[in-house]
Amino acid sequence: MEKGLQWETTWLDLPSGEHKKPEYLAINPVGKVPALIDDRVIVHDSTIINEYLEDTHPQRPLLPRDPVKRARARALEDYADAYLMPSLFKIFWQMRKSEGERDRDKIAEGEREARDHFAYLDRELQGREYFADEFSLADISFIPPLANLERSGFSIPDDFPNLKAWWERVKQRPSFNASWPD
Ligand SMILES: N[C@@H](CCC(=O)N[C@@H](CS)C(=O)NCC(=O)O)C(=O)O
């Protein structure tokens, strides 16, 4: 949407293991989401999908041209993927269970880790509208984990005002509702 492209989404139900079925393993042999099918090309891993789309559709760039900002956007994109996501998954997996089956300690551990990530991200947004100044793949990469957090009934605590303001800004973009329907 940010690039003006058309796409169709197929959602997989992870708790029931749809991503481990042979039909999906034929698309992504490592059995993880997301994967992109672009005509006859299959690309998996969110970072590589994003960079593939950036390379094949350079209009409305989502990586800054400036090499320093570009490296910053890539580093923050990696942070979302490799650090924030695993911590929030501790919460998501529990919240998908029925109330009586949830491991409260795991949720608390995820929340503690999330606070440390939020403190870092809040500092990175000090004086900035977006993570790499202009809207980029860095901002986009934080949307799935934070939107899932909100859907799980949690919100960014008030003591991270830069992050909260950025989150409201991101949600105002038309691409947010188009890519993340209710
Ligand atoms: N680095 C990969 C991580 C992919 C990943 O861990 N996806 C999670 C969902 S966000 C998944 O498929 N988990 C299911 C599993 O590992 O069984 C990416 O960014 O695409």
The ligand as an ORCA input file, in Angstrom:
! r2SCAN-3c Opt
* xyz 0 1
  N      12.983    -13.617     10.688
  C      11.699    -14.143     10.277
  C      10.936    -14.600     11.490
  C       9.689    -15.355     11.097
  C       8.928    -15.834     12.315
  O       9.510    -16.164     13.356
  N       7.602    -15.874     12.178
  C       6.774    -16.327     13.247
  C       5.500    -15.495     13.318
  S       5.815    -13.802     13.508
  C       6.358    -17.757     12.982
  O       6.094    -18.127     11.854
  N       6.285    -18.531     14.051
  C       5.797    -19.856     13.974
  C       6.840    -20.884     14.264
  O       8.013    -20.526     14.466
  O       6.452    -22.055     14.331
  C      10.910    -13.061      9.517
  O      11.092    -11.876      9.815
  O      10.136    -13.390      8.613
*
